[in-house]
Amino acid sequence: MAVDSIQALSIWRKALVESVRRDTPDLTARQLAVLLTVYIESPPHTVRGLAATLNVSKPAITRALDRLGEYGFVRRKADENDRRSVLVQRTVKGSVFLTEFGDLVVGASKGTRFEQSDAAD
């Protein structure tokens, strides 16, 4: 791997380690990909659309959304214009989680050393 790849992976690892230390919800790569897609890409989001974007089955998206819904990071709502379609909506709790996780990534990229007192906040 090139040095840039190693640096990027090191930043990601530092952010993940700090996330684990802070006892945040333990998301799988698929759940995190779904969550990031819902929050970064413009809505509307549907189960069918997320499955196509991530190239996975609709049941795989449904399982990821089940867990993300349990954490309060997303919510599902029937599309009033098409009852066969389910809309995936953002929540305040999900936005806060990703903002804090984004801060961990930024801190890791700047070489910030996370203090134990930061973890208590």
C-alpha positions, 0 to 999 in steps of 0.5 A: 500500500502507498503511504497515503493509504496507510495514513488514511487507514491509520486515521480511520483506525484512530477514529474507530478506536476512540469511538469504541472507547467512548462506548458508542453504538457498534455499527457494522461497515454496512450499517455505517455505509447506509447511515452515511449515505442517508445523511450525506446524499440528498433525500429522498432515500428508499430501501430500494434506492439504498440497495441499488446505491450500495449494490446489496439486497433489499433484505440486507438494507432492511436488516441494517435499517432495523438496527439503525432504527433501534439506535434511533439514527433513522426512521422509516415511513411509508411513501404516501405517493407509493405505498409499496415504497418505504422512505428512510428519514434522518433523525436528530440522534443520527445527526448527532452521532455522525457529527461526533464521529466526524469530529473523531475522524477530524481529530485523528487526522490532525493527530489530536490525542484524545484525553480520557476526560474527553471520553466522559463528555 
